[in-house]
Amino acid sequence: MQETILIVEDEEDVAEMLRYNLEKEKYQTLVAYSGAEALEVAKAHAPDLVLLDIMLPDLSGWEVCRILRDSN
């Protein structure tokens, strides 16, 4: 089974660089560009790992992490 990684990064070029390199290593990737989007994607797809930027435009990465941890 292929592991899924959710990349949460508001800078599009950084997110795409991470996606490219992870997919090259045979990981399935999902990308979210904000904290709110990350929560929606995580709820819908239950990724195996979340790479989470701390400084996001709406919710901080710390807030997203807390919400994700509290939801499990």
C-alpha positions in Angstrom: 0.0 0.0 0.0 1.3 3.4 -1.0 1.7 5.9 1.9 0.0 9.3 1.6 1.6 12.5 2.7 -0.3 15.8 3.1 1.9 18.8 2.3 0.6 22.0 4.0 2.6 24.9 2.6 1.3 28.4 1.5 4.2 29.0 -0.9 3.3 27.2 -4.1 6.8 26.7 -5.4 7.9 25.1 -2.1 4.9 22.9 -2.1 5.5 21.7 -5.6 9.2 21.0 -4.9 8.2 18.8 -2.0 5.5 17.1 -4.0 7.9 16.4 -6.9 10.6 14.9 -4.6 8.1 12.8 -2.6 6.4 11.4 -5.6 9.8 10.6 -7.1 10.2 8.4 -4.0 6.8 6.7 -4.7 4.7 8.5 -2.1 1.2 9.6 -2.9 0.9 13.3 -2.1 -1.9 15.8 -1.3 -1.3 19.5 -1.1 -3.1 22.2 1.0 -2.2 25.9 0.8 -3.9 27.0 4.1 -4.7 25.7 7.5 -8.4 25.5 6.8 -7.8 23.6 3.5 -5.4 21.2 5.4 -8.1 20.3 7.9 -10.6 19.6 5.1 -8.1 17.5 3.1 -7.0 15.6 6.2 -10.6 14.8 7.2 -11.4 13.6 3.7 -8.3 11.5 3.0 -6.7 10.5 6.4 -3.1 10.9 5.3 -0.3 8.8 6.9 1.9 11.9 7.5 1.4 15.6 7.5 4.2 18.0 6.6 3.0 21.2 8.1 4.3 24.7 7.7 4.0 26.7 10.9 3.4 30.1 9.3 0.2 29.9 7.3 -2.2 32.7 6.2 -5.2 31.7 8.3 -4.6 29.2 11.0 -1.0 28.7 12.3 0.6 25.3 11.8 0.4 24.8 15.6 -3.3 25.4 15.6 -3.8 22.9 12.7 -1.7 20.4 14.5 -3.7 20.8 17.7 -7.0 20.4 15.9 -5.8 17.3 14.0 -4.6 15.7 17.2 -7.8 16.5 19.1 -9.9 15.0 16.3 -8.4 11.5 16.7 
